[in-house]
Amino acid sequence: MFDHVTIRASDRDASQRFYATVLPALGIELSHEGESYVEWRDFSLAQATAERPVTRRLHLGFAAPSRAHVDAFWRAGMEAGYTSDGEPGHRPQYSPDYYGGFLLDPDGNSAEAVHHARPRRDGTLDHLWIRVADLGAARRFYERVGEHAGYARRSEERGRVGFGSASASFSVVEGPPTEQVHLAFPAPDRETVDGFHAALVEAGYRDNGAPGERPVYHAGYYGAFVLDPDGNSVELVYHDRRGIV
């Protein structure tokens, strides 16, 4: 479902230490480290700047292979001096077999390890919770994005709307809005990227980058960007690796 999710930290080194401490307990190892960002497969971290401020009030759920991995994630964070956001345990309010443990990263974002019957098959992120100022506006926006990104609305209840694919999910939740998260969804071709951008801009949403090549990431990286109603960046990206050796 997610091509990548990027957060920006007030102190990249401090946030990198946090995630490098807890994610290996889930079998998630650093996959890229560069000047601009560090990456654990579909989750990446960059330094905040004046133009791209700190990500706040985001909830990230990382997939755990077992309940013992959830316990190890939480214990690794606590032993390193980080703050608990909820001890490991059964959370049947989410699903009958949902087992999660929660920590706060250095900027106060909630990082969870979760194990349940629907394991994440192709990445590290199981789910996100994004807080929004206007639930109806956020639902309409993400429904439009889903028409191009290949996910669908799965649930709606008081204060929350859930979206999902076969292997991951995210929810928009009413409350003080999440700030400065970047969500990128995969596209099967350039035409889908173009159609996404045209449709969202025509619907009145704010352009944040027209369709085009971004070779700064890699040759054949083709993406387009819009802003959600709370100002978060949403991208569709096609990785055209034809002819790349």
C-alpha positions as CSV (number, residue, x, y, z in Angstrom):
1,M,0.0,0.0,0.0
2,F,2.7,2.5,1.0
3,D,5.6,3.1,-1.3
4,H,7.2,5.1,1.5
5,V,6.3,7.3,4.5
6,T,8.7,10.0,5.5
7,I,8.8,12.0,8.7
8,R,11.0,14.9,9.6
9,A,12.7,15.2,12.9
10,S,13.8,18.2,15.0
11,D,17.1,16.3,15.6
12,R,17.7,13.6,13.0
13,D,20.5,12.0,14.9
14,A,18.4,11.6,18.0
15,S,15.4,10.2,16.1
16,Q,17.6,7.9,14.1
17,R,19.0,6.5,17.4
18,F,15.5,5.9,18.6
19,Y,14.4,3.9,15.5
20,A,17.7,2.2,15.2
21,T,17.3,1.0,18.8
22,V,13.7,-0.4,18.6
23,L,13.2,-1.5,15.0
24,P,15.8,-4.2,14.9
25,A,13.8,-6.0,17.6
26,L,11.2,-6.5,14.9
27,G,13.8,-7.7,12.4
28,I,13.7,-4.3,10.6
29,E,17.2,-3.1,9.7
30,L,18.4,0.1,8.1
31,S,18.2,-0.2,4.3
32,H,19.7,3.2,3.3
33,E,21.7,5.9,5.0
34,G,22.6,9.1,3.2
35,E,23.0,12.8,3.6
36,S,19.4,13.6,3.0
37,Y,17.6,10.8,4.7
38,V,17.8,7.4,6.4
39,E,15.4,4.6,5.4
40,W,14.0,1.3,6.8
41,R,12.4,0.0,3.6
42,D,9.1,1.9,3.3
43,F,9.8,4.2,6.3
44,S,12.2,7.1,6.1
45,L,13.4,9.9,8.3
46,A,14.9,13.3,7.4
47,Q,16.0,16.4,9.2
48,A,13.4,19.1,9.5
49,T,14.1,22.5,8.0
50,A,12.4,25.9,7.9
51,E,10.7,24.9,4.7
52,R,9.8,21.4,5.8
53,P,9.1,21.5,9.6
54,V,8.9,18.7,12.2
55,T,6.4,15.9,11.9
56,R,4.1,15.9,14.9
57,R,1.1,14.0,16.2
58,L,1.5,11.0,13.9
59,H,1.0,7.3,14.9
60,L,3.1,4.7,13.1
61,G,2.4,1.0,13.5
62,F,5.2,-1.3,12.6
63,A,4.5,-5.0,11.7
64,A,5.8,-7.5,14.3
65,P,6.3,-11.2,13.4
66,S,5.0,-12.3,16.8
67,R,3.9,-11.1,20.2
68,A,7.4,-11.8,21.5
69,H,8.7,-9.3,19.0
70,V,6.2,-6.7,20.2
71,D,7.5,-7.3,23.8
72,A,11.1,-7.0,22.6
73,F,10.4,-3.7,20.7
74,W,8.9,-2.1,23.8
75,R,11.5,-3.4,26.2
76,A,14.4,-2.2,23.9
77,G,12.9,1.3,24.0
78,M,12.3,1.3,27.8
79,E,15.8,0.0,28.5
80,A,17.3,2.8,26.4
81,G,15.4,5.4,28.4
82,Y,12.6,6.2,26.0
83,T,9.0,6.9,27.0
84,S,6.2,4.4,27.0
85,D,2.9,5.2,25.2
86,G,1.3,1.9,26.3
87,E,2.7,-1.4,27.5
88,P,2.5,-4.4,25.3
89,G,-0.9,-6.1,25.5
90,H,-4.1,-7.3,23.9
91,R,-6.2,-4.5,22.3
92,P,-9.4,-6.3,21.3
93,Q,-11.1,-2.9,20.5
94,Y,-9.1,-3.0,17.2
95,S,-9.5,-6.7,16.3
96,P,-9.9,-9.9,18.4
97,D,-6.2,-10.9,18.1
98,Y,-4.5,-7.4,18.1
99,Y,-1.4,-7.2,20.3
100,G,0.5,-4.0,20.4
101,G,3.1,-2.1,22.4
102,F,3.7,1.7,22.1
103,L,6.6,4.1,22.6
104,L,7.1,7.9,21.9
105,D,9.8,9.0,19.6
106,P,11.9,12.1,20.4
107,D,9.4,14.4,18.8
108,G,6.4,12.8,20.5
109,N,5.1,10.7,17.6
110,S,3.6,7.4,18.7
111,A,5.5,4.3,17.4
112,E,3.9,1.0,17.8
113,A,4.8,-2.6,17.2
114,V,1.8,-4.7,16.4
115,H,1.1,-8.4,15.7
116,H,-2.3,-9.7,14.5
117,A,-3.8,-12.0,11.9
118,R,-3.2,-9.7,9.0
119,P,0.6,-9.6,8.7
120,R,2.4,-7.0,6.6
121,R,3.9,-8.8,3.6
122,D,5.8,-6.3,1.6
123,G,7.1,-3.6,4.0
124,T,7.6,-2.5,7.5
125,L,4.6,-0.3,8.2
126,D,1.4,-2.1,9.2
127,H,-0.7,1.1,9.6
128,L,-0.8,4.8,10.3
129,W,-3.2,7.1,12.2
130,I,-3.3,10.6,10.9
131,R,-5.1,13.2,13.0
132,V,-7.2,15.7,11.0
133,A,-9.0,19.0,11.7
134,D,-12.1,18.2,9.5
135,L,-12.9,14.5,9.2
136,G,-15.3,14.9,6.3
137,A,-12.8,16.9,4.3
138,A,-10.1,14.4,4.9
139,R,-12.4,11.5,4.0
140,R,-13.3,13.1,0.7
141,F,-9.6,13.8,-0.1
142,Y,-8.3,10.4,0.7
143,E,-11.2,8.7,-1.2
144,R,-10.1,10.6,-4.3
145,V,-6.5,9.6,-3.8
146,G,-7.5,6.0,-3.4
147,E,-9.2,6.0,-6.8
148,H,-5.7,6.3,-8.3
149,A,-3.6,4.7,-5.5
150,G,-5.5,1.4,-5.4
151,Y,-6.9,1.4,-1.8
152,A,-10.4,1.8,-0.6
153,R,-12.4,3.1,2.4
154,R,-12.8,0.1,4.7
155,S,-14.6,1.5,7.8
156,E,-16.3,4.6,9.2
157,E,-17.2,5.3,12.8
158,R,-17.6,8.3,15.0
159,G,-14.4,10.3,14.8
160,R,-12.5,7.9,12.5
161,V,-12.4,6.7,8.9
162,G,-10.3,3.8,7.8
163,F,-8.7,3.0,4.5
164,G,-6.9,-0.1,3.4
165,S,-5.4,-2.5,0.9
166,A,-4.7,-6.2,1.2
167,S,-1.6,-5.7,3.5
168,A,-1.7,-2.3,5.2
169,S,-4.1,0.4,6.3
170,F,-4.3,4.0,7.5
171,S,-7.0,5.9,9.4
172,V,-7.8,9.6,9.5
173,V,-8.9,10.5,13.1
174,E,-10.6,13.7,14.2
175,G,-8.3,15.8,16.5
176,P,-5.5,18.3,16.5
177,P,-4.0,17.6,13.1
178,T,-0.9,15.7,12.3
179,E,1.7,18.0,10.9
180,Q,4.2,17.5,8.1
181,V,4.0,13.8,7.3
182,H,4.7,12.7,3.7
183,L,2.8,9.7,2.3
184,A,3.8,8.1,-1.0
185,F,1.7,5.5,-2.7
186,P,2.9,3.3,-5.6
187,A,1.6,3.7,-9.2
188,P,1.8,1.1,-11.9
189,D,2.8,3.6,-14.6
190,R,3.4,7.2,-15.4
191,E,-0.2,7.7,-16.7
192,T,-1.6,6.9,-13.3
193,V,0.7,9.5,-11.7
194,D,-0.4,12.1,-14.3
195,G,-4.1,11.2,-13.8
196,F,-3.8,11.4,-10.0
197,H,-2.3,14.9,-10.1
198,A,-4.7,16.2,-12.7
199,A,-7.8,14.9,-10.9
200,L,-6.8,16.2,-7.5
201,V,-5.8,19.7,-8.7
202,E,-9.0,19.9,-10.8
203,A,-11.0,19.0,-7.7
204,G,-9.4,22.1,-5.9
205,Y,-6.6,20.5,-3.9
206,R,-3.3,22.2,-3.7
207,D,-0.5,21.3,-6.1
208,N,2.8,20.4,-4.3
209,G,4.8,19.3,-7.4
210,A,3.8,18.5,-10.9
211,P,4.3,15.1,-12.5
212,G,7.9,14.6,-13.5
213,E,11.2,12.8,-13.1
214,R,13.0,13.2,-9.8
215,P,16.5,11.8,-10.6
216,V,17.7,13.0,-7.2
217,Y,16.1,9.8,-5.8
218,H,17.1,7.5,-8.7
219,A,16.9,7.3,-12.4
220,G,13.3,6.6,-13.5
221,Y,11.7,8.0,-10.4
222,Y,8.5,9.6,-11.6
223,G,6.2,11.3,-9.1
224,A,3.6,14.0,-8.5
225,F,2.5,15.7,-5.2
226,V,-0.5,17.3,-3.7
227,L,-1.4,18.6,-0.2
228,D,-4.1,17.1,1.9
229,P,-6.5,19.5,3.7
230,D,-4.2,19.7,6.7
231,G,-1.1,20.5,4.5
232,N,0.5,17.0,4.5
233,S,2.2,16.0,1.3
234,V,0.7,13.1,-0.6
235,E,2.5,11.6,-3.6
236,L,2.0,8.9,-6.3
237,V,5.2,7.5,-7.6
238,Y,6.2,5.2,-10.4
239,H,9.6,3.6,-10.3
240,D,10.5,3.1,-14.0
241,R,13.6,0.9,-13.8
242,R,13.5,-0.2,-17.4
243,G,17.0,0.0,-18.9
244,I,18.6,0.7,-15.5
245,V,21.6,-1.5,-14.9
